[in-house]
């Protein structure tokens, strides 16, 4: 299943959807061609055995499986999280909220720099530790977008927290007024007051 808008959370926007570079299909293509060549050679030596041609289905099925695996492996960046989704018959996914990502790094070999592919790694605060998005097309663009969205997300959350802290004195005054008018009891006032002060 390809990532779609119905998988987005409320208030979440899709920023970037990326896949592995097309060169990830190079090995399956070469292997399929080699197997096909062997089958053709066998058939030319034994033309009376047409059943040999049935083996052509094996490299074809192998390539199709690898192609759909490539197409279904998606690396998604939203304004709130990073998602790695993969699988043809069974689907698995990995989610990392942007504020839980501690470090982002990328690696490109010489060939990777020439053909614009590489790895992007995420170090998160979860038990999973480091997660690598391998053979990613245009890895530096993905990394830069991720870092930018992470900064925006953390900045927005810090602004919300600051506003909430600024509202605490006003909320305490309102609670005191409710207590004085006997709308809430002294015990309820102390409980609410303690809850608010814990946020500081």
C-alpha positions as CSV (number, residue, x, y, z in Angstrom):
1,X,0.0,0.0,0.0
2,X,1.4,3.3,-1.1
3,X,1.4,6.2,1.4
4,X,-1.6,8.4,0.9
5,X,-3.4,11.4,2.3
6,X,-5.7,9.3,4.5
7,X,-2.6,8.2,6.5
8,X,-1.9,11.7,7.5
9,X,-2.8,12.8,11.1
10,X,-5.1,15.8,11.7
11,X,-3.1,18.9,11.0
12,X,-0.3,17.0,9.3
13,X,1.0,17.9,5.8
14,X,3.0,15.8,3.4
15,X,6.3,17.6,2.7
16,X,8.3,15.0,0.7
17,X,7.9,11.4,-0.6
18,X,11.1,9.7,-1.8
19,X,12.2,6.2,-2.9
20,X,15.4,4.3,-3.4
21,X,17.3,5.3,-6.5
22,X,16.5,3.4,-9.7
23,X,20.0,1.9,-9.5
24,X,18.8,-0.2,-6.7
25,X,17.1,-2.3,-9.4
26,X,20.4,-2.8,-11.3
27,X,21.3,-6.1,-9.5
28,X,17.9,-7.7,-10.1
29,X,18.0,-6.6,-13.8
30,X,21.5,-8.1,-14.3
31,X,20.7,-11.3,-12.5
32,X,17.4,-11.8,-14.4
33,X,19.3,-11.2,-17.7
34,X,22.0,-13.7,-16.8
35,X,19.4,-16.4,-15.9
36,X,17.5,-15.7,-19.1
37,X,20.7,-16.0,-21.2
38,X,21.5,-19.4,-19.5
39,X,18.0,-20.6,-20.3
40,X,18.3,-19.4,-24.0
41,X,21.6,-21.2,-24.3
42,X,20.2,-24.4,-22.9
43,X,17.2,-24.2,-25.3
44,X,19.5,-23.7,-28.3
45,X,21.3,-26.9,-27.3
46,X,18.1,-28.9,-26.6
47,X,15.5,-27.3,-28.9
48,X,13.2,-30.4,-28.7
49,X,12.7,-29.7,-25.0
50,X,10.3,-26.7,-25.1
51,X,9.6,-27.1,-21.4
52,X,13.0,-25.4,-20.7
53,X,11.4,-22.1,-21.8
54,X,9.0,-22.3,-18.8
55,X,12.0,-21.4,-16.7
56,X,11.9,-17.9,-18.3
57,X,9.1,-17.2,-15.8
58,X,11.5,-17.5,-12.9
59,X,13.7,-14.5,-13.6
60,X,10.6,-12.5,-14.8
61,X,8.8,-13.3,-11.5
62,X,12.0,-12.4,-9.5
63,X,12.4,-9.1,-11.3
64,X,8.7,-8.2,-10.8
65,X,8.9,-9.0,-7.1
66,X,12.0,-6.8,-6.7
67,X,10.4,-4.0,-8.8
68,X,7.3,-3.9,-6.6
69,X,9.4,-4.0,-3.5
70,X,11.3,-1.0,-4.8
71,X,8.1,0.8,-5.7
72,X,6.5,0.1,-2.3
73,X,9.5,1.2,-0.2
74,X,8.8,4.8,0.5
75,X,10.5,7.4,2.7
76,X,8.0,10.0,3.8
77,X,8.6,13.4,5.5
78,X,5.7,15.4,6.9
79,X,5.6,18.5,9.1
80,X,5.4,16.2,12.1
81,X,7.2,12.9,11.5
82,X,9.4,10.8,9.3
83,X,7.9,7.5,8.0
84,X,9.6,4.5,6.4
85,X,7.1,2.2,4.8
86,X,7.9,-1.0,2.9
87,X,6.5,-4.4,1.8
88,X,4.6,-6.0,-1.0
89,X,2.5,-8.7,0.5
90,X,2.9,-7.7,4.1
91,X,3.5,-4.0,5.0
92,X,5.7,-2.7,7.8
93,X,6.4,0.9,8.7
94,X,8.6,3.0,11.0
95,X,7.6,6.4,12.4
96,X,9.7,8.9,14.2
97,X,8.2,12.2,15.5
98,X,10.4,15.1,14.5
99,X,11.0,16.2,18.0
100,X,12.4,12.7,18.9
101,X,15.1,12.8,16.3
102,X,18.5,13.7,17.9
103,X,20.8,13.6,14.9
104,X,20.5,13.3,11.2
105,X,23.5,12.2,9.0
106,X,24.0,11.1,5.4
107,X,26.7,9.1,3.6
108,X,27.5,9.0,-0.1
109,X,30.2,7.0,-1.8
110,X,32.0,8.3,-4.9
111,X,29.5,6.4,-7.1
112,X,26.7,7.8,-4.9
113,X,27.8,11.3,-5.5
114,X,28.0,10.8,-9.3
115,X,24.6,9.2,-9.6
116,X,22.9,11.1,-6.7
117,X,22.1,8.3,-4.2
118,X,23.2,7.5,-0.7
119,X,22.1,6.8,2.9
120,X,20.3,9.0,5.4
121,X,20.5,8.0,9.1
122,X,18.3,9.1,12.0
123,X,19.3,8.8,15.6
124,X,16.2,8.8,17.8
125,X,15.5,8.8,21.5
126,X,13.7,5.4,21.1
127,X,15.1,2.0,21.9
128,X,15.5,1.4,18.2
129,X,18.4,3.9,18.2
130,X,19.7,4.5,14.6
131,X,17.5,3.9,11.5
132,X,19.1,4.1,8.1
133,X,17.2,5.0,4.9
134,X,19.4,3.2,2.4
135,X,20.1,3.8,-1.3
136,X,17.9,7.0,-1.1
137,X,17.6,9.1,-4.2
138,X,18.9,12.7,-3.6
139,X,19.8,12.0,0.1
140,X,21.2,15.5,0.8
141,X,17.9,17.1,-0.3
142,X,16.0,14.7,2.0
143,X,18.3,15.4,4.9
144,X,18.1,19.2,4.5
145,X,14.3,19.1,4.3
146,X,14.1,16.9,7.4
147,X,16.4,19.2,9.4
148,X,14.4,22.2,8.3
149,X,11.1,20.7,9.2
150,X,12.5,19.5,12.6
151,X,13.6,23.0,13.4
152,X,10.1,24.4,12.5
153,X,8.3,21.8,14.5
154,X,10.4,22.2,17.6
155,X,10.2,26.0,17.3
156,X,6.4,25.9,17.0
157,X,6.1,23.6,20.1
158,X,8.4,25.8,22.2
159,X,6.2,28.8,21.3
160,X,3.1,26.9,22.4
161,X,4.8,26.0,25.7
162,X,5.9,29.6,26.3
163,X,2.3,30.9,25.8
164,X,1.0,28.2,28.2
165,X,3.5,29.3,30.9
166,X,2.6,32.9,30.4
167,X,-1.1,32.1,31.0
168,X,-0.5,30.3,34.4
169,X,-0.6,33.4,36.6
170,X,-3.9,34.4,35.0
171,X,-5.3,30.9,35.5
172,X,-4.2,31.0,39.2
173,X,-6.1,34.3,39.7
174,X,-9.2,32.8,38.1
175,X,-9.0,29.7,40.4
176,X,-8.6,31.9,43.5
177,X,-11.7,33.9,42.4
178,X,-13.7,30.7,42.0
179,X,-12.6,29.6,45.5
180,X,-13.6,32.9,47.0
181,X,-17.0,32.6,45.5
182,X,-17.3,29.0,46.8
183,X,-17.6,27.6,43.3
184,X,-14.8,25.3,44.0
185,X,-13.6,24.0,47.4
186,X,-10.2,24.8,49.0
187,X,-9.1,21.2,48.3
188,X,-10.0,21.5,44.6
189,X,-8.2,24.8,44.4
190,X,-5.0,23.4,45.9
191,X,-5.2,20.4,43.5
192,X,-5.7,22.6,40.4
193,X,-3.0,25.0,41.7
194,X,-0.5,22.1,42.1
195,X,-1.3,20.8,38.6
196,X,-0.6,24.3,37.1
197,X,2.6,24.8,39.0
198,X,3.9,21.4,37.9
199,X,4.0,22.8,34.3
200,X,6.5,25.5,35.2
